[in-house]
Amino acid sequence: MNQAMKRKLDAGKAIDVSGCWRTEDGDYVLTKFVEGKDYCNMVRQEWIWSIGRRKSDGAILAAHDGRFFRNPDFDCVWLR
């Protein structure tokens, strides 16, 4: 188990996205973005690396890579 991840979740400093619906591309669909929190999938023991708000419809998506950074279709709202 990732102890750093568990400590952050227990302290309320991180948000577990493992229960979120996922797109066909594997992105997590978030209902909201909380500034100042870290994001992870505790089940898979993986950190989220980027979160973007899609410009076309405002959907907030999270990924295990940096795909939303410098992506013209998204406003990157969080980058690890």
N, C-alpha and C positions, 0 to 999 in steps of 0.2 A: 504494500500500500504506500502511496505517495504521502509521506508524513507532512510535508510542507503544504500540500493541497488540503489535507484534512485539517490542519491547524487554521488555515485561512477560512475554510468553510465554517469550522466551529466558532471562530471569532467574528463571523459575519462580514469578513473582508473579501469573500469570493462568492460567486453564484454558480451553482451546479446546473448546467444546461442539459443534462442527460435525459430529462423527461420532456424536452421540447420536441415538437414535430420537426421533421427534417425534409428538405427538398430532395428532388431526384439527384442533385449534385452532391448531396451530403451535408449541405449547410443547415445550421440550426435556425429555426424561425423563432425570434424572440418577441414576446408581447410588449416589452419595453426595454430601454437601455438605462442602466443606473450608473451615473458618473462616479468614478472613484473606486469601483469594485473590480476585482479580477474575475475572470470567467474560466470555467473548466467543465470537463465531463468526468465526474468522479468514477463512474462505472468503467470507462475506458482508461482512466488515469492519464488524461491528456489535457493540456492547457489549450485554451482558445488563443489564437494569435492575432486575429483581426475581426472587427465588427464593422459592418457598413449599413447605411440607410440607403436603400435603392431609390434613385431619383425619380423613377417613373411612377412609383406607387407608395413610397414611404416605408416599405417593408424593412424590418431590421433583421439582418442575417449575420450569423457568426460562423467562423471557420477555424480549422486547425492549422491554417497557413495564412499568409499575408495577401490573399487574393483581393481584398477590398482596398488595399493601399494603392494609391495612384490609379485606381480603376475609374474610368470616366463615367461609368453608369452608377457609381455609388459615391456617397460622402462617407469617408472613413471616419468613424466616430471613436474608434478605439484600436490601438495597435500595441502589441506586446513588444 
